[in-house]
Amino acid sequence: MLYYALVFLVIALVAGILGFGGIAGASAGIAQILFFLFLAFLVISLVIGFIRRT
């Protein structure tokens, strides 16, 4: 699960760079939503991972 959260975070970052850079201006809003969504998934996965270890 953590692996997928990291993969999707990288995809959202790339989409954000392309969208915010003006290459694909229409996708900037979608990229911003994806970035924060997968950032939340990453944090949740990290918390669950730390809880399972203890």
C-alpha positions in Angstrom: 0.0 0.0 0.0 2.8 2.4 0.8 4.5 1.6 -2.5 1.3 2.6 -4.4 0.9 5.8 -2.4 4.5 6.8 -3.3 4.0 5.9 -7.0 0.8 8.0 -7.2 2.5 10.8 -5.3 5.3 10.9 -8.0 2.6 10.8 -10.7 0.8 13.7 -9.1 4.1 15.7 -8.8 4.9 15.2 -12.5 1.4 16.2 -13.5 1.6 19.2 -11.2 4.9 20.3 -12.7 3.5 20.0 -16.2 0.3 21.7 -15.3 1.7 24.6 -13.2 4.5 25.2 -15.8 1.9 26.2 -18.4 2.4 23.1 -20.7 -1.0 21.8 -19.9 -2.8 24.7 -18.2 -6.2 22.9 -18.1 -4.8 20.1 -16.0 -3.5 22.3 -13.2 -6.6 22.0 -11.1 -6.8 18.3 -11.5 -3.0 17.9 -10.7 -3.4 20.0 -7.6 -6.3 17.8 -6.4 -4.4 14.6 -7.2 -1.3 15.9 -5.4 -3.1 16.6 -2.1 -5.1 13.4 -2.4 -2.1 11.2 -2.8 -0.2 13.2 -0.2 -3.0 12.3 2.2 -2.7 8.7 1.1 1.0 8.7 1.8 0.6 10.2 5.3 -2.2 7.6 6.1 0.0 4.8 4.9 2.9 5.9 6.9 0.8 6.2 10.1 -0.7 2.7 9.5 2.8 1.3 8.9 4.2 2.8 12.1 1.1 1.5 14.1 1.6 -2.1 12.7 5.3 -2.1 13.7 4.6 -1.5 17.3 
